[in-house]
Amino acid sequence: MAIKLTRPYHPSLRLTLRPGLAVLVPRFSRPATTSSLASKPSPIGKSTVSVFSDDGRVPWNSLTNSGKVARATQQSFNFSLIFIGLGATIGVFTVLYLEVFSPSSKTAIFNRCADKIRKDAKCLELLCGPGLHGKREVEAFGEPSWSRWARNRRIASRVEVDRTGVEHMRMHFYVKGKEAEGTVQVHMSKVKGGEWEYEMLALDVPGQQRVWVEKRGGVREEVKRQGKMFGVRWN
């Protein structure tokens, strides 16, 4: 259906309408352009971390080259700490076994010697007086120290090897009963591949004669069986 104009079309009206149309067209076309750009996903960039800030949450493929170097350095440092801690733990357990739990350790020998003193009737009589006494009535301890605990005191001992290759351990410690105190002298020897054996174990109490708990005379059976010919020792 056609509409007729009652008045003739004036040129000034055309000039005033054209700017309006020119303004309206861009207003309707801009949102379409903006929405089309927003629908496209933005690219994900690489992440950069340092040795101290890396917590491991960023995937390896998302790290920059410097970030990969930082993570590799951090992991190498962590593994080094683990290996150092493992080595220190093994070393501590080795020292504990050799010094405390091993049957040939100084602590084990001290405990065996102290038990022999506690079980000897003559030693109990000198330390605790006449009558029956228990092992707990005799206290054994090492060198005097600032520690109030007797078990923390150092046990004086030394190990030497003679010309024949026999090891000799000499040790002394102290015992105390309700009647007296004394010093225990220990001399043990061990051939290569053998066990520690008593050369002598004695208790010295001031004013009393020495009590011999163990005594071998200082010459080992193995050395006695060795012969000599023309000044040469033959095995």
C-alpha atoms as a printed R data frame, in Angstrom:
    type eleno elety resid chain resno       x       y       z
1   ATOM     1    CA   MET     A     1   0.000   0.000   0.000
2   ATOM     2    CA   ALA     A     2   1.610   3.265  -1.110
3   ATOM     3    CA   ILE     A     3   1.525   6.421   0.992
4   ATOM     4    CA   LYS     A     4   1.304   9.704  -0.760
5   ATOM     5    CA   LEU     A     5   2.896  12.800   0.624
6   ATOM     6    CA   THR     A     6   0.614  15.757   0.939
7   ATOM     7    CA   ARG     A     7   3.518  18.140   0.704
8   ATOM     8    CA   PRO     A     8   6.384  18.065  -1.746
9   ATOM     9    CA   TYR     A     9   9.636  16.466  -0.537
10  ATOM    10    CA   HIS     A    10  11.891  19.284   0.643
11  ATOM    11    CA   PRO     A    11  15.684  18.928   0.221
12  ATOM    12    CA   SER     A    12  16.409  20.242   3.739
13  ATOM    13    CA   LEU     A    13  14.463  17.363   5.236
14  ATOM    14    CA   ARG     A    14  16.677  14.926   3.368
15  ATOM    15    CA   LEU     A    15  19.807  16.516   4.807
16  ATOM    16    CA   THR     A    16  18.521  16.322   8.350
17  ATOM    17    CA   LEU     A    17  17.531  12.652   8.015
18  ATOM    18    CA   ARG     A    18  20.779  11.399   6.538
19  ATOM    19    CA   PRO     A    19  22.933  12.122   9.590
20  ATOM    20    CA   GLY     A    20  20.394  10.355  11.784
21  ATOM    21    CA   LEU     A    21  20.453   7.299   9.592
22  ATOM    22    CA   ALA     A    22  24.229   7.338   9.503
23  ATOM    23    CA   VAL     A    23  24.307   7.373  13.312
24  ATOM    24    CA   LEU     A    24  21.674   4.669  13.741
25  ATOM    25    CA   VAL     A    25  23.340   2.125  11.503
26  ATOM    26    CA   PRO     A    26  26.632   1.899  13.421
27  ATOM    27    CA   ARG     A    27  24.760   1.663  16.752
28  ATOM    28    CA   PHE     A    28  22.996  -1.505  15.657
29  ATOM    29    CA   SER     A    29  26.078  -3.048  14.020
30  ATOM    30    CA   ARG     A    30  28.584  -2.542  16.902
31  ATOM    31    CA   PRO     A    31  27.029  -5.003  19.417
32  ATOM    32    CA   ALA     A    32  27.107  -7.720  16.793
33  ATOM    33    CA   THR     A    33  30.823  -7.168  16.202
34  ATOM    34    CA   THR     A    34  31.586  -7.110  19.959
35  ATOM    35    CA   SER     A    35  29.641 -10.300  20.689
36  ATOM    36    CA   SER     A    36  31.348 -12.158  17.886
37  ATOM    37    CA   LEU     A    37  34.781 -11.254  19.251
38  ATOM    38    CA   ALA     A    38  33.828 -12.257  22.821
39  ATOM    39    CA   SER     A    39  32.756 -15.723  21.686
40  ATOM    40    CA   LYS     A    40  36.308 -16.587  20.606
41  ATOM    41    CA   PRO     A    41  38.433 -18.192  23.421
42  ATOM    42    CA   SER     A    42  41.559 -16.274  24.458
43  ATOM    43    CA   PRO     A    43  44.864 -18.202  24.281
44  ATOM    44    CA   ILE     A    44  46.383 -19.464  27.585
45  ATOM    45    CA   GLY     A    45  49.920 -18.189  28.269
46  ATOM    46    CA   LYS     A    46  52.874 -19.967  29.899
47  ATOM    47    CA   SER     A    47  53.390 -19.677  33.650
48  ATOM    48    CA   THR     A    48  56.647 -18.658  35.271
49  ATOM    49    CA   VAL     A    49  57.619 -19.964  38.717
50  ATOM    50    CA   SER     A    50  60.718 -19.703  40.869
51  ATOM    51    CA   VAL     A    51  62.523 -22.218  43.043
52  ATOM    52    CA   PHE     A    52  60.841 -20.859  46.180
53  ATOM    53    CA   SER     A    53  57.344 -20.120  44.806
54  ATOM    54    CA   ASP     A    54  56.752 -23.383  42.903
55  ATOM    55    CA   ASP     A    55  54.216 -25.560  44.716
56  ATOM    56    CA   GLY     A    56  53.804 -28.155  41.959
57  ATOM    57    CA   ARG     A    57  50.258 -27.212  40.966
58  ATOM    58    CA   VAL     A    58  51.188 -25.794  37.557
59  ATOM    59    CA   PRO     A    59  51.517 -28.599  34.951
60  ATOM    60    CA   TRP     A    60  54.919 -29.167  33.411
61  ATOM    61    CA   ASN     A    61  53.694 -28.314  29.903
62  ATOM    62    CA   SER     A    62  52.368 -24.953  31.118
63  ATOM    63    CA   LEU     A    63  55.733 -23.789  32.455
64  ATOM    64    CA   THR     A    64  58.154 -21.537  30.664
65  ATOM    65    CA   ASN     A    65  61.726 -22.647  30.103
66  ATOM    66    CA   SER     A    66  62.903 -20.744  33.167
67  ATOM    67    CA   GLY     A    67  60.038 -22.249  35.164
68  ATOM    68    CA   LYS     A    68  61.056 -25.768  34.116
69  ATOM    69    CA   VAL     A    69  64.626 -25.061  35.184
70  ATOM    70    CA   ALA     A    70  63.370 -23.767  38.548
71  ATOM    71    CA   ARG     A    71  61.203 -26.852  39.123
72  ATOM    72    CA   ALA     A    72  64.031 -29.222  38.148
73  ATOM    73    CA   THR     A    73  66.369 -27.410  40.540
74  ATOM    74    CA   GLN     A    74  63.817 -27.593  43.345
75  ATOM    75    CA   GLN     A    75  63.201 -31.307  42.830
76  ATOM    76    CA   SER     A    76  66.934 -32.033  42.690
77  ATOM    77    CA   PHE     A    77  67.390 -30.181  45.978
78  ATOM    78    CA   ASN     A    78  64.505 -32.099  47.569
79  ATOM    79    CA   PHE     A    79  65.924 -35.449  46.457
80  ATOM    80    CA   SER     A    80  69.326 -34.443  47.819
81  ATOM    81    CA   LEU     A    81  67.762 -33.688  51.206
82  ATOM    82    CA   ILE     A    82  66.026 -37.069  51.191
83  ATOM    83    CA   PHE     A    83  69.255 -38.924  50.416
84  ATOM    84    CA   ILE     A    84  71.176 -36.959  53.046
85  ATOM    85    CA   GLY     A    85  68.509 -37.700  55.651
86  ATOM    86    CA   LEU     A    86  68.473 -41.374  54.705
87  ATOM    87    CA   GLY     A    87  72.258 -41.575  54.971
88  ATOM    88    CA   ALA     A    88  72.238 -39.835  58.349
89  ATOM    89    CA   THR     A    89  69.553 -42.208  59.635
90  ATOM    90    CA   ILE     A    90  71.538 -45.254  58.518
91  ATOM    91    CA   GLY     A    91  74.647 -43.799  60.151
92  ATOM    92    CA   VAL     A    92  72.849 -43.215  63.455
93  ATOM    93    CA   PHE     A    93  71.452 -46.755  63.532
94  ATOM    94    CA   THR     A    94  74.889 -48.156  62.675
95  ATOM    95    CA   VAL     A    95  76.526 -46.257  65.532
96  ATOM    96    CA   LEU     A    96  73.759 -47.309  67.929
97  ATOM    97    CA   TYR     A    97  74.211 -50.950  66.975
98  ATOM    98    CA   LEU     A    98  78.006 -50.900  67.269
99  ATOM    99    CA   GLU     A    99  78.043 -48.923  70.519
100 ATOM   100    CA   VAL     A   100  74.934 -50.220  72.296
101 ATOM   101    CA   PHE     A   101  73.134 -53.222  70.807
102 ATOM   102    CA   SER     A   102  76.019 -55.286  69.429
103 ATOM   103    CA   PRO     A   103  77.178 -58.117  71.759
104 ATOM   104    CA   SER     A   104  80.744 -56.862  71.240
105 ATOM   105    CA   SER     A   105  79.954 -53.217  72.021
106 ATOM   106    CA   LYS     A   106  81.463 -51.396  74.969
107 ATOM   107    CA   THR     A   107  78.036 -50.979  76.561
108 ATOM   108    CA   ALA     A   108  77.250 -54.701  76.277
109 ATOM   109    CA   ILE     A   109  80.612 -55.639  77.832
110 ATOM   110    CA   PHE     A   110  80.039 -53.147  80.652
111 ATOM   111    CA   ASN     A   111  76.624 -54.663  81.395
112 ATOM   112    CA   ARG     A   112  78.010 -58.219  81.413
113 ATOM   113    CA   CYS     A   113  80.855 -57.278  83.746
114 ATOM   114    CA   ALA     A   114  78.510 -55.413  86.093
115 ATOM   115    CA   ASP     A   115  76.199 -58.448  86.238
116 ATOM   116    CA   LYS     A   116  79.137 -60.697  87.146
117 ATOM   117    CA   ILE     A   117  80.051 -58.368  90.012
118 ATOM   118    CA   ARG     A   118  76.447 -58.331  91.247
119 ATOM   119    CA   LYS     A   119  76.267 -62.133  91.175
120 ATOM   120    CA   ASP     A   120  79.549 -62.745  92.999
121 ATOM   121    CA   ALA     A   121  79.011 -63.488  96.697
122 ATOM   122    CA   LYS     A   122  82.335 -62.008  97.824
123 ATOM   123    CA   CYS     A   123  81.702 -58.768  95.928
124 ATOM   124    CA   LEU     A   124  78.213 -58.453  97.395
125 ATOM   125    CA   GLU     A   125  79.593 -58.960 100.894
126 ATOM   126    CA   LEU     A   126  82.175 -56.210 100.462
127 ATOM   127    CA   LEU     A   127  79.767 -53.743  98.891
128 ATOM   128    CA   CYS     A   128  76.556 -54.455 100.801
129 ATOM   129    CA   GLY     A   129  77.696 -56.209 103.974
130 ATOM   130    CA   PRO     A   130  76.993 -59.746 105.268
131 ATOM   131    CA   GLY     A   131  73.759 -61.520 104.402
132 ATOM   132    CA   LEU     A   132  71.686 -62.072 101.294
133 ATOM   133    CA   HIS     A   133  71.466 -59.248  98.804
134 ATOM   134    CA   GLY     A   134  69.883 -58.669  95.428
135 ATOM   135    CA   LYS     A   135  71.508 -57.451  92.232
136 ATOM   136    CA   ARG     A   136  69.638 -54.162  92.393
137 ATOM   137    CA   GLU     A   137  71.459 -53.198  95.589
138 ATOM   138    CA   VAL     A   138  74.686 -52.637  93.630
139 ATOM   139    CA   GLU     A   139  74.904 -49.626  91.351
140 ATOM   140    CA   ALA     A   140  77.384 -49.567  88.441
141 ATOM   141    CA   PHE     A   141  78.367 -46.363  86.649
142 ATOM   142    CA   GLY     A   142  81.102 -44.714  84.616
143 ATOM   143    CA   GLU     A   143  83.270 -41.659  85.113
144 ATOM   144    CA   PRO     A   144  81.950 -38.795  87.269
145 ATOM   145    CA   SER     A   145  80.127 -36.098  85.309
146 ATOM   146    CA   TRP     A   146  77.651 -33.266  85.742
147 ATOM   147    CA   SER     A   147  74.770 -35.604  84.857
148 ATOM   148    CA   ARG     A   148  72.695 -36.895  87.740
149 ATOM   149    CA   TRP     A   149  71.893 -40.065  85.803
150 ATOM   150    CA   ALA     A   150  74.493 -42.789  86.258
151 ATOM   151    CA   ARG     A   151  73.782 -44.360  82.870
152 ATOM   152    CA   ASN     A   152  74.814 -41.143  81.120
153 ATOM   153    CA   ARG     A   153  78.348 -41.248  82.541
154 ATOM   154    CA   ARG     A   154  81.169 -42.118  80.181
155 ATOM   155    CA   ILE     A   155  82.783 -45.550  80.552
156 ATOM   156    CA   ALA     A   156  86.573 -45.326  80.432
157 ATOM   157    CA   SER     A   157  88.019 -47.910  78.047
158 ATOM   158    CA   ARG     A   158  90.636 -48.365  75.343
159 ATOM   159    CA   VAL     A   159  91.356 -51.014  72.717
160 ATOM   160    CA   GLU     A   160  94.860 -51.984  71.596
161 ATOM   161    CA   VAL     A   161  96.268 -54.563  69.180
162 ATOM   162    CA   ASP     A   162  99.455 -56.457  70.097
163 ATOM   163    CA   ARG     A   163 102.157 -57.765  67.766
164 ATOM   164    CA   THR     A   164 100.323 -61.056  67.240
165 ATOM   165    CA   GLY     A   165  97.144 -59.297  66.044
166 ATOM   166    CA   VAL     A   166  95.157 -59.928  69.242
167 ATOM   167    CA   GLU     A   167  92.879 -57.093  70.358
168 ATOM   168    CA   HIS     A   168  92.947 -56.104  74.022
169 ATOM   169    CA   MET     A   169  90.237 -54.063  75.706
170 ATOM   170    CA   ARG     A   170  90.896 -52.495  79.076
171 ATOM   171    CA   MET     A   171  88.045 -50.898  80.963
172 ATOM   172    CA   HIS     A   172  87.288 -49.676  84.436
173 ATOM   173    CA   PHE     A   173  84.077 -48.493  86.061
174 ATOM   174    CA   TYR     A   174  82.699 -47.948  89.527
175 ATOM   175    CA   VAL     A   175  80.265 -49.867  91.724
176 ATOM   176    CA   LYS     A   176  78.478 -48.760  94.855
177 ATOM   177    CA   GLY     A   177  76.577 -50.614  97.562
178 ATOM   178    CA   LYS     A   178  75.078 -49.557 100.873
179 ATOM   179    CA   GLU     A   179  78.307 -50.409 102.737
180 ATOM   180    CA   ALA     A   180  81.149 -49.506 100.377
181 ATOM   181    CA   GLU     A   181  82.239 -48.377  96.940
182 ATOM   182    CA   GLY     A   182  84.781 -49.950  94.634
183 ATOM   183    CA   THR     A   183  86.456 -49.907  91.229
184 ATOM   184    CA   VAL     A   184  86.093 -52.735  88.720
185 ATOM   185    CA   GLN     A   185  89.103 -53.496  86.499
186 ATOM   186    CA   VAL     A   186  88.447 -55.344  83.225
187 ATOM   187    CA   HIS     A   187  90.882 -56.826  80.703
188 ATOM   188    CA   MET     A   188  89.471 -58.735  77.729
189 ATOM   189    CA   SER     A   189  91.081 -60.039  74.548
190 ATOM   190    CA   LYS     A   190  89.855 -61.159  71.151
191 ATOM   191    CA   VAL     A   191  91.560 -62.941  68.276
192 ATOM   192    CA   LYS     A   192  90.645 -62.044  64.717
193 ATOM   193    CA   GLY     A   193  87.179 -63.401  63.947
194 ATOM   194    CA   GLY     A   194  86.618 -64.466  67.563
195 ATOM   195    CA   GLU     A   195  84.701 -63.178  70.575
196 ATOM   196    CA   TRP     A   196  85.804 -61.149  73.540
197 ATOM   197    CA   GLU     A   197  87.105 -63.342  76.380
198 ATOM   198    CA   TYR     A   198  88.085 -62.432  79.911
199 ATOM   199    CA   GLU     A   199  91.731 -62.069  80.792
200 ATOM   200    CA   MET     A   200  90.806 -60.685  84.178
201 ATOM   201    CA   LEU     A   201  87.855 -59.139  86.021
202 ATOM   202    CA   ALA     A   202  88.540 -57.829  89.508
203 ATOM   203    CA   LEU     A   203  86.996 -55.605  92.173
204 ATOM   204    CA   ASP     A   204  89.098 -53.216  94.244
205 ATOM   205    CA   VAL     A   205  87.550 -51.868  97.451
206 ATOM   206    CA   PRO     A   206  89.662 -49.452  99.525
207 ATOM   207    CA   GLY     A   207  91.101 -51.214 102.583
208 ATOM   208    CA   GLN     A   208  90.221 -54.709 101.271
209 ATOM   209    CA   GLN     A   209  92.041 -57.327  99.231
210 ATOM   210    CA   ARG     A   210  91.333 -57.502  95.523
211 ATOM   211    CA   VAL     A   211  88.520 -59.878  94.580
212 ATOM   212    CA   TRP     A   212  89.220 -61.858  91.386
213 ATOM   213    CA   VAL     A   213  86.036 -62.706  89.538
214 ATOM   214    CA   GLU     A   214  87.752 -63.813  86.299
215 ATOM   215    CA   LYS     A   215  91.466 -64.499  85.732
216 ATOM   216    CA   ARG     A   216  93.352 -66.217  82.922
217 ATOM   217    CA   GLY     A   217  96.941 -65.287  83.701
218 ATOM   218    CA   GLY     A   218  97.361 -62.962  80.731
219 ATOM   219    CA   VAL     A   219  98.469 -65.625  78.194
220 ATOM   220    CA   ARG     A   220  95.978 -66.909  75.639
221 ATOM   221    CA   GLU     A   221  95.549 -70.590  74.857
222 ATOM   222    CA   GLU     A   222  96.099 -69.919  71.142
223 ATOM   223    CA   VAL     A   223  99.492 -68.311  71.793
224 ATOM   224    CA   LYS     A   224 100.544 -71.146  74.092
225 ATOM   225    CA   ARG     A   225  99.964 -73.727  71.367
226 ATOM   226    CA   GLN     A   226 102.255 -71.892  68.964
227 ATOM   227    CA   GLY     A   227 105.792 -73.330  68.791
228 ATOM   228    CA   LYS     A   228 109.217 -71.853  68.209
229 ATOM   229    CA   MET     A   229 112.158 -73.293  66.275
230 ATOM   230    CA   PHE     A   230 115.462 -71.480  65.642
231 ATOM   231    CA   GLY     A   231 113.912 -68.308  66.996
232 ATOM   232    CA   VAL     A   232 111.036 -68.411  64.494
233 ATOM   233    CA   ARG     A   233 107.396 -68.817  65.559
234 ATOM   234    CA   TRP     A   234 105.569 -71.493  63.536
235 ATOM   235    CA   ASN     A   235 101.782 -71.754  63.345
